[in-house]
């Protein structure tokens, strides 16, 4: 192949890429214009309102002496929310692990039961925590039990899928080796699946604790419990300084837990 042919081919490829990028950009632009027009969104007006919004935030949300005095109450509610998130995640993890044993291909359980477990997990995780909370409010009212179940259903769905994939990925060879020796189902689970997948399971549990703390804050607005209820009270009374302190404390807790979780993952994954 001559040099000119190579140059022409490369030019053709680059031209095709530029054309594809231009087409994608044009499609995105059209989609933006159509959707913005449908909801009456004005990007220029939004951009012009940013300086005034920043000035208002600087004048109204900086915690003052009065809001700092409320810090013990905020930390107490935040601790309550964290404990709820941990409790939900641990309970959901136990149920998810045993459900994943039915749904996994490694143990070759009844196909109908396996599909049923996967379907239930898919339904539970496809409905957001807030939607679960709204549905459960009609049955349980505004209390901590509503928040517990709202978090539990979504966590169960997420962890069941994650555990099934983890078991299928890391335990297949181990299970086959144990089956060849005539091991029982319990031996397959506790001498094969559990040791080989425990690090992945712990990693997922830690991740869900972080996620549930954030979700529990939002659900607390609906259920009237935890740090979410405290934020709603401050906000409804226009005590924006204290409301901002709630946000800062929650963000700090999430960062601390995430940092701790990352360190634990590094240790267990070595």
C-alpha positions in Angstrom: 0.0 0.0 0.0 1.4 3.4 -1.0 1.9 6.3 1.3 -0.8 8.3 -0.5 -3.3 5.5 0.1 -2.5 5.3 3.8 -2.9 9.1 4.1 -6.2 9.0 2.3 -7.4 6.2 4.5 -6.5 8.0 7.7 -8.1 11.2 6.4 -11.2 9.3 5.6 -11.3 7.8 9.1 -10.8 11.2 10.8 -13.4 12.8 8.6 -15.9 10.1 9.5 -15.2 10.6 13.2 -15.7 14.3 12.9 -18.9 13.8 11.1 -20.1 11.3 13.8 -19.2 13.8 16.5 -21.0 16.6 14.7 -24.1 14.4 14.3 -24.1 13.4 18.0 -23.6 17.0 19.0 -26.5 18.2 16.8 -28.8 15.5 18.2 -27.9 16.5 21.8 -28.5 20.1 21.0 -31.9 19.4 19.4 -32.9 17.2 22.4 -31.9 20.1 24.8 -33.8 22.7 22.9 -36.9 20.5 22.7 -36.9 19.5 26.4 -36.0 23.0 27.6 -38.8 24.4 25.6 -41.2 21.8 26.9 -40.5 22.7 30.6 -40.0 26.4 29.9 -36.3 26.3 31.0 -34.3 29.5 30.3 -30.6 28.8 30.5 -29.7 32.5 30.2 -32.1 33.5 33.0 -30.7 30.7 35.2 -27.1 31.8 34.6 -28.0 35.4 35.5 -29.6 34.4 38.8 -26.5 32.6 40.0 -24.7 35.6 41.5 -27.8 36.6 43.5 -28.2 33.1 44.7 -24.6 32.9 45.8 -25.0 36.2 47.7 -28.1 35.0 49.4 -26.4 31.8 50.4 -23.5 33.6 51.9 -25.7 35.8 53.9 -28.1 33.2 55.2 -26.6 29.7 55.5 -23.4 30.3 57.4 -23.8 28.6 60.8 -23.9 31.2 63.7 -23.8 30.9 67.4 -27.4 29.9 67.7 -27.0 27.1 65.3 -23.8 25.9 66.9 -25.6 25.6 70.2 -27.9 23.1 68.5 -25.0 20.9 67.4 -25.5 18.3 70.3 -29.1 17.7 69.1 -28.0 17.5 65.5 -25.2 14.9 66.3 -27.7 12.9 68.4 -30.1 12.6 65.5 -27.3 12.0 63.0 -26.1 9.1 65.2 -29.6 7.7 65.2 -29.7 7.9 61.4 -26.3 6.2 61.2 -27.4 3.4 63.5 -30.6 2.8 61.5 -28.5 2.6 58.3 -26.2 0.1 59.8 -29.0 -2.0 61.2 -30.9 -2.0 57.9 -27.8 -3.0 55.9 -26.8 -5.8 58.2 -30.3 -7.4 58.3 -30.7 -7.0 54.6 -27.3 -8.5 54.0 -28.3 -11.6 56.0 -31.5 -12.1 54.0 -29.7 -11.3 50.7 -27.0 -13.9 51.3 -29.4 -16.7 51.9 -31.5 -15.5 49.0 -28.5 -15.4 46.7 -27.7 -19.0 47.5 -31.0 -19.9 45.9 -30.5 -17.5 43.0 -26.9 -18.5 42.2 -26.0 -20.9 39.5 -23.2 -22.4 41.6 -25.4 -24.5 43.9 -27.8 -25.5 41.0 -31.0 -24.9 43.0 -34.5 -25.2 41.4 -34.5 -23.0 38.4 -38.0 -21.7 39.2 -37.0 -20.6 42.7 -33.8 -19.0 41.3 -35.7 -17.0 38.8 -38.2 -16.0 41.4 -35.5 -14.7 43.7 -33.9 -12.7 40.9 -37.3 -11.3 39.9 -38.1 -10.2 43.5 -34.7 -8.6 43.9 -35.1 -6.8 40.6 -38.5 -5.4 41.6 -37.2 -4.3 45.1 -34.2 -2.4 43.7 -36.1 -0.8 40.8 -38.3 1.1 43.2 -36.5 4.0 44.9 -36.3 4.3 48.7 -38.5 7.4 48.6 -41.2 5.6 46.7 -41.1 2.8 49.2 -41.4 5.3 52.0 -44.4 6.9 50.4 -46.1 3.6 49.9 -45.4 2.4 53.4 -46.6 5.6 55.0 -50.1 4.5 54.3 -49.6 1.3 56.3 -47.2 2.2 59.1 -47.5 6.0 59.4 -44.7 8.4 60.2 -42.3 6.3 62.4 -38.9 4.7 62.2 -40.4 1.4 61.1 -41.4 2.9 57.8 -37.9 4.2 57.2 -36.5 0.8 58.1 -38.6 -1.1 55.6 -38.2 1.5 52.9 -34.4 1.2 53.2 -34.6 -2.6 53.7 -36.4 -3.4 50.5 -34.1 -1.4 48.2 -31.0 -2.7 50.1 -32.2 -6.3 49.8 -32.7 -6.0 46.1 -29.2 -4.4 45.5 -27.3 -6.8 47.8 -29.1 -9.9 46.5 -28.0 -9.1 42.9 -24.5 -8.2 44.0 -24.1 -11.4 46.1 -25.4 -13.6 43.3 -22.9 -12.1 40.8 -20.1 -12.4 43.4 -20.9 -16.0 44.2 -21.2 -16.9 40.5 -17.9 -15.2 39.7 -15.6 -16.3 42.5 -17.1 -19.5 43.8 -17.8 -21.7 40.7 -14.4 -23.5 40.6 -14.4 -24.0 44.4 -17.9 -25.4 44.4 -17.1 -27.8 41.6 -14.0 -29.1 43.4 -16.0 -29.7 46.6 -18.8 -31.4 44.7 -16.3 -33.8 43.3 -15.4 -34.8 46.8 -19.0 -35.5 47.7 -19.5 -32.4 49.9 -23.0 -31.6 51.2 -24.9 -28.4 50.5 -23.9 -26.9 53.9 -20.3 -27.8 53.3 -20.4 -26.2 49.8 -21.8 -23.0 51.4 -19.6 -22.6 54.5 -16.4 -24.2 53.2 -16.6 -23.0 49.6 -18.9 -20.1 48.8 -18.5 -18.2 52.1 -14.7 -18.1 52.3 -14.2 -17.3 48.6 -16.8 -14.5 48.5 -16.6 -13.0 52.0 -14.3 -10.1 50.9 -16.7 -9.0 48.1 -19.7 -9.4 50.4 -18.1 -7.2 53.1 -17.1 -4.6 50.5 -20.7 -4.4 49.2 -22.1 -4.2 52.8 -19.8 -1.2 53.5 -20.8 0.5 50.3 -24.5 0.1 51.2 -24.0 1.5 54.6 -22.6 4.7 53.0 -25.5 4.8 50.5 -28.2 4.2 53.2 -27.0 7.0 55.4 -27.6 9.4 52.5 -30.9 7.8 51.7 -32.0 7.7 55.3 -31.6 11.5 55.5 -34.0 12.0 52.7 -36.5 9.4 54.0 -36.4 11.1 57.4 -38.1 14.1 55.7 -41.1 11.8 55.0 -41.2 9.6 58.0 -40.5 12.4 60.6 -37.5 10.6 62.1 -33.7 11.0 62.3 -31.6 13.8 60.9 -34.1 14.3 58.0 -36.9 15.3 60.4 -34.6 17.7 62.2 -33.5 19.3 58.8 -37.2 19.7 57.8 -38.0 21.4 61.1 -35.2 23.9 60.8 -36.0 24.6 57.1 -39.8 25.0 57.7 -39.0 27.5 60.4 -36.6 29.3 58.1 -33.7 28.6 60.4 -31.3 28.2 57.4 -28.2 28.5 59.5 -29.1 25.4 61.5 -30.3 23.6 58.4 -26.9 24.2 56.8 -25.2 22.8 59.9 -27.3 19.6 59.5 -26.1 19.3 55.9 -22.4 19.9 56.9 -22.6 17.4 59.7 -24.2 14.8 57.4 -21.7 15.3 54.7 -18.9 15.0 57.3 -20.3 11.7 58.6 -20.5 10.3 55.0 -16.9 11.3 54.3 -15.7 9.7 57.5 -17.6 6.5 56.9 -16.5 6.4 53.2 -12.8 6.9 54.2 -13.1 4.2 56.9 -14.8 1.9 54.4 -12.0 2.4 51.8 -9.4 1.6 54.4 -11.2 -1.6 55.5 -11.6 -2.6 51.8 -7.9 -2.2 51.3 -7.2 -4.4 54.3 -9.6 -7.2 53.4 -8.8 -7.2 49.7 -5.0 -7.6 50.2 
